[in-house]
Amino acid sequence: MEWLRVYGGGAYLFSRHPKELNPWSFQYGLELKSSHQYLKIVRPVAGANFYNTEENSWHTEISLRLGAEIESKETLWHKVQFLLGYYNGPSPYGQFFYQSHEYLDLGIHLYF
């Protein structure tokens, strides 16, 4: 099944600062890539990523992506993705991880 990728794993922080920081976390998700191309270069793509940390009482951080991928060997990059994203969970910015955020974003991802 080339159109589906499932992943997951856990982590333990051996060296923590501050020491009171809880060490365990788990990350898992999936990516979907259509096997059908449109105009010979465009295909729909989607992904979901979930992240749980002991520090945030195992509440689930959700990151979703949906968009289109363009593949071409004739450009500087061999693949570019245009994605709409959704995020709901703790702040991804270090010292603010106790603050919750929810937002939509747009992204352009270049693969060289």
N, C-alpha and C positions, 0 to 999 in steps of 0.2 A: 504494500500500500504506500506508494510514493506520495500520495496526496495528504497523508496524515503523519504527524510526528508527535509523540507523547513523551514527556520527560518528567523527572522528579528527583528529589534528593533532599538530604538534610545537612545541617551544619552545626558545629559546636565551636564556640569561641573559647580557645584555651587561654588567651591573654586578654583580659578585659580591663578597660579603664573607663569609668569607675568599676571597681570590683563588684559592686552590687548589681551590675547589669546581668540579667539572666542570659545564659549561654546558648539555648537551643533555638533553631529555626528550621523551617521546612519550606521548600519551593516546588511547585508542580504546575503543569499546564499542558497545552496542546497547540499545535499549529496546523492549519488547513490550507492547502494549496490546490486549486482546481486543476484537474487534468486537461481541461479544455482551454484553448487559447482563442482569443478573439482578435481579428485583424492580424493573425499569425504572431503577435508579440505580446498581447495583454492577457493576463489571467487574474481572476479574483483570488484574494488571500484573506485569511482571518487568523486570529490568535487569541488565546486567553492564558493569562499567567496569574497564579495565586501564590501568596506568600503568607506564612504564619510565623509569628515569633512568640516565644515564651514571655519576652519583655512586655508585649502588648496583649497579654492574657489570651493568646492564641486567636485573636480576632483576625479574620481573613482580609488581606489586602488584595484588591481585585484590579487587574489591568487587562483591558480588552482592546483589540485592534481589528479594523476592517478596512479593506481597500483594494487597490489594484497594483499588480506588479508588471513592469514592462521589461522584457528581456531582448537585448540586441547585442550582437558581437561587433557591430559596426560603430559603436560609440566609445567614448573614453571609459565609461563604466559599462559593465556587462549586464547590470540589473539595477533598476530603480523602483522603489515602492512609494506610493502615495497612500497614506493611511490616516484614518480618523481614529482617535483613541479616546478611551474612557478610563478614568482612574478613581478608585474610592478606597481610602485607607489612610494609615499614618503618613505623616510627611516623610518623603524620601531624603530629606536634608538633615542628616546628622542630629544636631542638638535639638531639633524641633520634632523628633519622632513621636512625641506624645500628642501632638496636634493632628486632628483628622482633616483630610482634604478630599474634595470631590470635584473633578473637572473634566472637560473635554479638551482635546488637542488635535492639531493637524501636524503631520510629519512627512518629510521627504527623506528617504533613506537611500543613499547611493552605495552600490557595491562595486568596487574596482577589481 
